[in-house]
Amino acid sequence: MRSIAHEPDVPRYVHVASDHDGVRAAWERLGFEPVLGWDRGDAVRSTLFRAGPAFVELVDGESLRAAAARPYAAAVAISGR
């Protein structure tokens, strides 16, 4: 069974934050519900929230930058042979 978080007709928005934990705590205090079992399937840290009929993915900016830098670093190491 597929999760509704993966359905193409459900609007989904992304918010990149430098303070993932602080924003997550604030959103939870405002009543946003985290989607349990959410996993991006990569090294980027994120939390998916239900926001009415849509979803908002809160992404940790630091882990996003680190993940983006990894392929470049690997390419440089490989090309140095």
Biopython code that builds the backbone (N, CA, C, O; Angstrom):
import numpy as np
from Bio.PDB.StructureBuilder import StructureBuilder

atoms = [
    (1, "MET", "N", (0.831, -1.172, 0.000)),
    (1, "MET", "CA", (0.000, 0.000, 0.000)),
    (1, "MET", "C", (0.884, 1.247, 0.000)),
    (1, "MET", "O", (1.802, 1.348, 0.814)),
    (2, "ARG", "N", (0.620, 2.198, -0.902)),
    (2, "ARG", "CA", (1.400, 3.424, -0.983)),
    (2, "ARG", "C", (0.894, 4.443, 0.016)),
    (2, "ARG", "O", (-0.305, 4.540, 0.276)),
    (3, "SER", "N", (1.824, 5.200, 0.570)),
    (3, "SER", "CA", (1.453, 6.273, 1.478)),
    (3, "SER", "C", (0.879, 7.435, 0.679)),
    (3, "SER", "O", (1.287, 7.677, -0.457)),
    (4, "ILE", "N", (-0.069, 8.153, 1.275)),
    (4, "ILE", "CA", (-0.639, 9.316, 0.604)),
    (4, "ILE", "C", (0.426, 10.374, 0.346)),
    (4, "ILE", "O", (0.256, 11.208, -0.543)),
    (5, "ALA", "N", (1.525, 10.359, 1.106)),
    (5, "ALA", "CA", (2.606, 11.325, 0.917)),
    (5, "ALA", "C", (3.270, 11.162, -0.443)),
    (5, "ALA", "O", (3.955, 12.078, -0.898)),
    (6, "HIS", "N", (3.087, 10.031, -1.101)),
    (6, "HIS", "CA", (3.700, 9.776, -2.395)),
    (6, "HIS", "C", (2.711, 9.898, -3.548)),
    (6, "HIS", "O", (3.083, 9.657, -4.697)),
    (7, "GLU", "N", (1.481, 10.260, -3.278)),
    (7, "GLU", "CA", (0.477, 10.391, -4.327)),
    (7, "GLU", "C", (0.747, 11.652, -5.144)),
    (7, "GLU", "O", (0.964, 12.718, -4.568)),
    (8, "PRO", "N", (0.738, 11.552, -6.467)),
    (8, "PRO", "CA", (1.070, 12.705, -7.300)),
    (8, "PRO", "C", (0.040, 13.827, -7.278)),
    (8, "PRO", "O", (0.388, 14.967, -7.586)),
    (9, "ASP", "N", (-1.213, 13.551, -6.928)),
    (9, "ASP", "CA", (-2.237, 14.592, -6.959)),
    (9, "ASP", "C", (-2.370, 15.354, -5.641)),
    (9, "ASP", "O", (-3.221, 16.236, -5.528)),
    (10, "VAL", "N", (-1.548, 15.032, -4.645)),
    (10, "VAL", "CA", (-1.568, 15.740, -3.368)),
    (10, "VAL", "C", (-0.527, 16.857, -3.440)),
    (10, "VAL", "O", (0.654, 16.573, -3.636)),
    (11, "PRO", "N", (-0.937, 18.133, -3.285)),
    (11, "PRO", "CA", (0.041, 19.227, -3.332)),
    (11, "PRO", "C", (1.102, 19.068, -2.250)),
    (11, "PRO", "O", (0.797, 18.737, -1.104)),
    (12, "ARG", "N", (2.354, 19.309, -2.635)),
    (12, "ARG", "CA", (3.452, 19.194, -1.680)),
    (12, "ARG", "C", (4.400, 20.363, -1.864)),
    (12, "ARG", "O", (4.775, 20.702, -2.986)),
    (13, "TYR", "N", (4.780, 20.969, -0.768)),
    (13, "TYR", "CA", (5.650, 22.133, -0.774)),
    (13, "TYR", "C", (6.903, 21.806, 0.027)),
    (13, "TYR", "O", (6.889, 20.915, 0.876)),
    (14, "VAL", "N", (7.984, 22.528, -0.243)),
    (14, "VAL", "CA", (9.255, 22.299, 0.443)),
    (14, "VAL", "C", (9.720, 23.598, 1.075)),
    (14, "VAL", "O", (9.676, 24.655, 0.447)),
    (15, "HIS", "N", (10.169, 23.514, 2.329)),
    (15, "HIS", "CA", (10.732, 24.661, 3.037)),
    (15, "HIS", "C", (12.118, 24.245, 3.524)),
    (15, "HIS", "O", (12.239, 23.308, 4.313)),
    (16, "VAL", "N", (13.164, 24.932, 3.063)),
    (16, "VAL", "CA", (14.534, 24.649, 3.499)),
    (16, "VAL", "C", (14.863, 25.614, 4.626)),
    (16, "VAL", "O", (14.701, 26.826, 4.483)),
    (17, "ALA", "N", (15.328, 25.072, 5.751)),
    (17, "ALA", "CA", (15.606, 25.894, 6.933)),
    (17, "ALA", "C", (17.008, 25.637, 7.452)),
    (17, "ALA", "O", (17.505, 24.512, 7.397)),
    (18, "SER", "N", (17.639, 26.684, 7.956)),
    (18, "SER", "CA", (18.965, 26.519, 8.564)),
    (18, "SER", "C", (18.857, 25.967, 9.986)),
    (18, "SER", "O", (19.834, 25.441, 10.521)),
    (19, "ASP", "N", (17.690, 26.080, 10.596)),
    (19, "ASP", "CA", (17.465, 25.558, 11.948)),
    (19, "ASP", "C", (16.297, 24.564, 11.903)),
    (19, "ASP", "O", (15.182, 24.882, 12.317)),
    (20, "HIS", "N", (16.569, 23.374, 11.401)),
    (20, "HIS", "CA", (15.531, 22.352, 11.228)),
    (20, "HIS", "C", (14.806, 22.069, 12.540)),
    (20, "HIS", "O", (13.576, 22.044, 12.582)),
    (21, "ASP", "N", (15.567, 21.856, 13.606)),
    (21, "ASP", "CA", (14.956, 21.499, 14.889)),
    (21, "ASP", "C", (14.069, 22.615, 15.432)),
    (21, "ASP", "O", (12.983, 22.349, 15.948)),
    (22, "GLY", "N", (14.522, 23.854, 15.321)),
    (22, "GLY", "CA", (13.735, 24.992, 15.808)),
    (22, "GLY", "C", (12.449, 25.183, 15.022)),
    (22, "GLY", "O", (11.390, 25.424, 15.601)),
    (23, "VAL", "N", (12.545, 25.076, 13.692)),
    (23, "VAL", "CA", (11.353, 25.231, 12.853)),
    (23, "VAL", "C", (10.389, 24.077, 13.099)),
    (23, "VAL", "O", (9.176, 24.275, 13.176)),
    (24, "ARG", "N", (10.938, 22.871, 13.221)),
    (24, "ARG", "CA", (10.067, 21.717, 13.477)),
    (24, "ARG", "C", (9.301, 21.895, 14.788)),
    (24, "ARG", "O", (8.096, 21.653, 14.842)),
    (25, "ALA", "N", (9.999, 22.317, 15.839)),
    (25, "ALA", "CA", (9.345, 22.517, 17.138)),
    (25, "ALA", "C", (8.262, 23.596, 17.036)),
    (25, "ALA", "O", (7.181, 23.446, 17.605)),
    (26, "ALA", "N", (8.550, 24.674, 16.317)),
    (26, "ALA", "CA", (7.556, 25.742, 16.158)),
    (26, "ALA", "C", (6.337, 25.244, 15.391)),
    (26, "ALA", "O", (5.202, 25.515, 15.781)),
    (27, "TRP", "N", (6.569, 24.521, 14.307)),
    (27, "TRP", "CA", (5.443, 24.011, 13.514)),
    (27, "TRP", "C", (4.593, 23.034, 14.321)),
    (27, "TRP", "O", (3.367, 23.039, 14.208)),
    (28, "GLU", "N", (5.237, 22.196, 15.135)),
    (28, "GLU", "CA", (4.475, 21.263, 15.969)),
    (28, "GLU", "C", (3.651, 22.018, 17.007)),
    (28, "GLU", "O", (2.522, 21.625, 17.301)),
    (29, "ARG", "N", (4.204, 23.104, 17.568)),
    (29, "ARG", "CA", (3.433, 23.920, 18.521)),
    (29, "ARG", "C", (2.232, 24.568, 17.833)),
    (29, "ARG", "O", (1.197, 24.788, 18.462)),
    (30, "LEU", "N", (2.372, 24.873, 16.538)),
    (30, "LEU", "CA", (1.267, 25.470, 15.779)),
    (30, "LEU", "C", (0.216, 24.445, 15.359)),
    (30, "LEU", "O", (-0.845, 24.804, 14.847)),
    (31, "GLY", "N", (0.523, 23.160, 15.584)),
    (31, "GLY", "CA", (-0.460, 22.122, 15.296)),
    (31, "GLY", "C", (-0.227, 21.331, 14.020)),
    (31, "GLY", "O", (-1.045, 20.482, 13.666)),
    (32, "PHE", "N", (0.877, 21.593, 13.320)),
    (32, "PHE", "CA", (1.189, 20.776, 12.151)),
    (32, "PHE", "C", (1.526, 19.365, 12.610)),
    (32, "PHE", "O", (2.252, 19.183, 13.587)),
    (33, "GLU", "N", (0.997, 18.364, 11.906)),
    (33, "GLU", "CA", (1.240, 16.969, 12.279)),
    (33, "GLU", "C", (2.325, 16.358, 11.403)),
    (33, "GLU", "O", (2.187, 16.330, 10.180)),
    (34, "PRO", "N", (3.424, 15.860, 12.022)),
    (34, "PRO", "CA", (4.430, 15.163, 11.222)),
    (34, "PRO", "C", (3.855, 13.858, 10.663)),
    (34, "PRO", "O", (3.072, 13.184, 11.332)),
    (35, "VAL", "N", (4.237, 13.513, 9.460)),
    (35, "VAL", "CA", (3.810, 12.252, 8.845)),
    (35, "VAL", "C", (4.756, 11.171, 9.350)),
    (35, "VAL", "O", (5.953, 11.205, 9.062)),
    (36, "LEU", "N", (4.229, 10.221, 10.094)),
    (36, "LEU", "CA", (5.058, 9.158, 10.672)),
    (36, "LEU", "C", (5.569, 8.230, 9.582)),
    (36, "LEU", "O", (4.864, 7.933, 8.617)),
    (37, "GLY", "N", (6.794, 7.781, 9.749)),
    (37, "GLY", "CA", (7.374, 6.835, 8.808)),
    (37, "GLY", "C", (7.924, 7.481, 7.551)),
    (37, "GLY", "O", (8.317, 6.767, 6.628)),
    (38, "TRP", "N", (7.966, 8.806, 7.478)),
    (38, "TRP", "CA", (8.474, 9.512, 6.305)),
    (38, "TRP", "C", (9.986, 9.344, 6.208)),
    (38, "TRP", "O", (10.700, 9.503, 7.198)),
    (39, "ASP", "N", (10.460, 9.028, 5.030)),
    (39, "ASP", "CA", (11.892, 8.886, 4.775)),
    (39, "ASP", "C", (12.148, 9.288, 3.337)),
    (39, "ASP", "O", (11.545, 8.726, 2.423)),
    (40, "ARG", "N", (13.031, 10.251, 3.119)),
    (40, "ARG", "CA", (13.378, 10.677, 1.761)),
    (40, "ARG", "C", (14.134, 9.596, 1.005)),
    (40, "ARG", "O", (14.097, 9.548, -0.224)),
    (41, "GLY", "N", (14.817, 8.734, 1.739)),
    (41, "GLY", "CA", (15.602, 7.692, 1.087)),
    (41, "GLY", "C", (16.997, 8.156, 0.704)),
    (41, "GLY", "O", (17.675, 7.492, -0.080)),
    (42, "ASP", "N", (17.436, 9.288, 1.247)),
    (42, "ASP", "CA", (18.790, 9.766, 0.989)),
    (42, "ASP", "C", (19.362, 10.364, 2.272)),
    (42, "ASP", "O", (18.769, 10.220, 3.341)),
    (43, "ALA", "N", (20.506, 11.032, 2.173)),
    (43, "ALA", "CA", (21.189, 11.552, 3.356)),
    (43, "ALA", "C", (20.637, 12.894, 3.834)),
    (43, "ALA", "O", (21.076, 13.402, 4.866)),
    (44, "VAL", "N", (19.691, 13.472, 3.110)),
    (44, "VAL", "CA", (19.139, 14.764, 3.493)),
    (44, "VAL", "C", (18.126, 14.576, 4.617)),
    (44, "VAL", "O", (17.209, 13.762, 4.509)),
    (45, "ARG", "N", (18.299, 15.330, 5.688)),
    (45, "ARG", "CA", (17.403, 15.251, 6.851)),
    (45, "ARG", "C", (16.162, 16.093, 6.585)),
    (45, "ARG", "O", (16.265, 17.274, 6.251)),
    (46, "SER", "N", (15.000, 15.488, 6.731)),
    (46, "SER", "CA", (13.770, 16.233, 6.509)),
    (46, "SER", "C", (12.634, 15.646, 7.339)),
    (46, "SER", "O", (12.708, 14.521, 7.833)),
    (47, "THR", "N", (11.585, 16.445, 7.473)),
    (47, "THR", "CA", (10.373, 16.018, 8.157)),
    (47, "THR", "C", (9.200, 16.426, 7.272)),
    (47, "THR", "O", (9.142, 17.555, 6.786)),
    (48, "LEU", "N", (8.281, 15.512, 7.071)),
    (48, "LEU", "CA", (7.107, 15.804, 6.263)),
    (48, "LEU", "C", (5.932, 16.091, 7.191)),
    (48, "LEU", "O", (5.659, 15.327, 8.117)),
    (49, "PHE", "N", (5.234, 17.205, 6.932)),
    (49, "PHE", "CA", (4.091, 17.609, 7.737)),
    (49, "PHE", "C", (2.831, 17.628, 6.888)),
    (49, "PHE", "O", (2.874, 17.979, 5.708)),
    (50, "ARG", "N", (1.712, 17.251, 7.489)),
    (50, "ARG", "CA", (0.411, 17.420, 6.856)),
    (50, "ARG", "C", (-0.021, 18.855, 7.132)),
    (50, "ARG", "O", (0.030, 19.330, 8.266)),
    (51, "ALA", "N", (-0.443, 19.528, 6.077)),
    (51, "ALA", "CA", (-0.914, 20.909, 6.196)),
    (51, "ALA", "C", (-2.247, 21.004, 5.467)),
    (51, "ALA", "O", (-2.299, 21.405, 4.304)),
    (52, "GLY", "N", (-3.315, 20.636, 6.146)),
    (52, "GLY", "CA", (-4.626, 20.591, 5.504)),
    (52, "GLY", "C", (-4.639, 19.508, 4.442)),
    (52, "GLY", "O", (-4.293, 18.364, 4.737)),
    (53, "PRO", "N", (-5.028, 19.833, 3.212)),
    (53, "PRO", "CA", (-5.065, 18.833, 2.146)),
    (53, "PRO", "C", (-3.713, 18.648, 1.458)),
    (53, "PRO", "O", (-3.609, 17.878, 0.503)),
    (54, "ALA", "N", (-2.675, 19.345, 1.933)),
    (54, "ALA", "CA", (-1.356, 19.298, 1.293)),
    (54, "ALA", "C", (-0.305, 18.790, 2.281)),
    (54, "ALA", "O", (-0.604, 18.486, 3.436)),
    (55, "PHE", "N", (0.923, 18.707, 1.793)),
    (55, "PHE", "CA", (2.067, 18.345, 2.624)),
    (55, "PHE", "C", (3.120, 19.422, 2.496)),
    (55, "PHE", "O", (3.264, 20.036, 1.439)),
    (56, "VAL", "N", (3.868, 19.657, 3.586)),
    (56, "VAL", "CA", (5.010, 20.558, 3.563)),
    (56, "VAL", "C", (6.195, 19.760, 4.072)),
    (56, "VAL", "O", (6.162, 19.213, 5.174)),
    (57, "GLU", "N", (7.255, 19.696, 3.254)),
    (57, "GLU", "CA", (8.471, 18.996, 3.669)),
    (57, "GLU", "C", (9.450, 20.038, 4.205)),
    (57, "GLU", "O", (9.843, 20.963, 3.493)),
    (58, "LEU", "N", (9.834, 19.877, 5.455)),
    (58, "LEU", "CA", (10.824, 20.736, 6.084)),
    (58, "LEU", "C", (12.186, 20.077, 5.887)),
    (58, "LEU", "O", (12.418, 18.969, 6.371)),
    (59, "VAL", "N", (13.085, 20.754, 5.178)),
    (59, "VAL", "CA", (14.392, 20.187, 4.843)),
    (59, "VAL", "C", (15.471, 20.941, 5.594)),
    (59, "VAL", "O", (15.461, 22.171, 5.648)),
    (60, "ASP", "N", (16.404, 20.196, 6.176)),
    (60, "ASP", "CA", (17.550, 20.775, 6.866)),
    (60, "ASP", "C", (18.546, 21.278, 5.829)),
    (60, "ASP", "O", (19.122, 20.483, 5.086)),
    (61, "GLY", "N", (18.752, 22.595, 5.771)),
    (61, "GLY", "CA", (19.630, 23.198, 4.772)),
    (61, "GLY", "C", (21.055, 22.699, 4.846)),
    (61, "GLY", "O", (21.699, 22.528, 3.811)),
    (62, "GLU", "N", (21.567, 22.459, 6.045)),
    (62, "GLU", "CA", (22.949, 21.993, 6.197)),
    (62, "GLU", "C", (23.143, 20.605, 5.591)),
    (62, "GLU", "O", (24.128, 20.369, 4.891)),
    (63, "SER", "N", (22.220, 19.692, 5.851)),
    (63, "SER", "CA", (22.357, 18.344, 5.288)),
    (63, "SER", "C", (22.136, 18.368, 3.778)),
    (63, "SER", "O", (22.699, 17.544, 3.057)),
    (64, "LEU", "N", (21.328, 19.301, 3.297)),
    (64, "LEU", "CA", (21.106, 19.447, 1.856)),
    (64, "LEU", "C", (22.391, 19.901, 1.173)),
    (64, "LEU", "O", (22.757, 19.368, 0.125)),
    (65, "ARG", "N", (23.080, 20.881, 1.758)),
    (65, "ARG", "CA", (24.360, 21.356, 1.198)),
    (65, "ARG", "C", (25.416, 20.253, 1.244)),
    (65, "ARG", "O", (26.177, 20.083, 0.291)),
    (66, "ALA", "N", (25.466, 19.510, 2.336)),
    (66, "ALA", "CA", (26.449, 18.436, 2.459)),
    (66, "ALA", "C", (26.191, 17.344, 1.418)),
    (66, "ALA", "O", (27.135, 16.818, 0.828)),
    (67, "ALA", "N", (24.940, 17.005, 1.195)),
    (67, "ALA", "CA", (24.600, 15.980, 0.201)),
    (67, "ALA", "C", (24.930, 16.458, -1.203)),
    (67, "ALA", "O", (25.368, 15.669, -2.039)),
    (68, "ALA", "N", (24.723, 17.746, -1.471)),
    (68, "ALA", "CA", (25.024, 18.295, -2.794)),
    (68, "ALA", "C", (26.524, 18.323, -3.056)),
    (68, "ALA", "O", (26.947, 18.208, -4.206)),
    (69, "ALA", "N", (27.330, 18.472, -2.019)),
    (69, "ALA", "CA", (28.783, 18.541, -2.184)),
    (69, "ALA", "C", (29.414, 17.169, -2.365)),
    (69, "ALA", "O", (30.499, 17.073, -2.938)),
    (70, "ARG", "N", (28.776, 16.114, -1.901)),
    (70, "ARG", "CA", (29.369, 14.775, -1.968)),
    (70, "ARG", "C", (29.660, 14.293, -3.388)),
    (70, "ARG", "O", (30.772, 13.824, -3.633)),
    (71, "PRO", "N", (28.732, 14.380, -4.333)),
    (71, "PRO", "CA", (29.046, 13.882, -5.676)),
    (71, "PRO", "C", (30.229, 14.619, -6.308)),
    (71, "PRO", "O", (31.041, 14.010, -7.005)),
    (72, "TYR", "N", (30.326, 15.938, -6.063)),
    (72, "TYR", "CA", (31.426, 16.707, -6.619)),
    (72, "TYR", "C", (32.750, 16.234, -6.026)),
    (72, "TYR", "O", (33.721, 16.043, -6.759)),
    (73, "ALA", "N", (32.799, 16.042, -4.716)),
    (73, "ALA", "CA", (34.015, 15.590, -4.060)),
    (73, "ALA", "C", (34.422, 14.214, -4.573)),
    (73, "ALA", "O", (35.608, 13.960, -4.782)),
    (74, "ALA", "N", (33.461, 13.331, -4.779)),
    (74, "ALA", "CA", (33.776, 11.994, -5.294)),
    (74, "ALA", "C", (34.298, 12.077, -6.709)),
    (74, "ALA", "O", (35.216, 11.341, -7.071)),
    (75, "ALA", "N", (33.734, 12.963, -7.522)),
    (75, "ALA", "CA", (34.179, 13.104, -8.904)),
    (75, "ALA", "C", (35.612, 13.613, -8.956)),
    (75, "ALA", "O", (36.397, 13.163, -9.790)),
    (76, "VAL", "N", (35.959, 14.536, -8.082)),
    (76, "VAL", "CA", (37.323, 15.062, -8.052)),
    (76, "VAL", "C", (38.297, 13.962, -7.667)),
    (76, "VAL", "O", (39.364, 13.839, -8.269)),
    (77, "ALA", "N", (37.941, 13.162, -6.673)),
    (77, "ALA", "CA", (38.819, 12.073, -6.228)),
    (77, "ALA", "C", (39.005, 11.042, -7.336)),
    (77, "ALA", "O", (40.113, 10.537, -7.522)),
    (78, "ILE", "N", (37.963, 10.725, -8.060)),
    (78, "ILE", "CA", (38.062, 9.734, -9.119)),
    (78, "ILE", "C", (38.869, 10.258, -10.294)),
    (78, "ILE", "O", (39.657, 9.517, -10.881)),
    (79, "SER", "N", (38.684, 11.534, -10.648)),
    (79, "SER", "CA", (39.399, 12.077, -11.801)),
    (79, "SER", "C", (40.878, 12.254, -11.514)),
    (79, "SER", "O", (41.658, 12.447, -12.447)),
    (80, "GLY", "N", (41.292, 12.195, -10.255)),
    (80, "GLY", "CA", (42.698, 12.366, -9.908)),
    (80, "GLY", "C", (43.538, 11.123, -10.153)),
    (80, "GLY", "O", (44.746, 11.169, -9.922)),
    (81, "ARG", "N", (42.964, 10.016, -10.609)),
    (81, "ARG", "CA", (43.729, 8.778, -10.822)),
    (81, "ARG", "C", (44.599, 8.852, -12.029)),
    (81, "ARG", "O", (45.303, 7.892, -12.342)),
]
sb = StructureBuilder()
sb.init_structure("model")
sb.init_model(0)
sb.init_chain("A")
sb.init_seg("    ")
for serial, (resi, resn, name, xyz) in enumerate(atoms, 1):
    if name == "N":
        sb.init_residue(resn, " ", resi, " ")
    sb.init_atom(name, np.array(xyz, "f"), 0.0, 1.0, " ", f" {name:<3s}", serial, name[0])
structure = sb.get_structure()
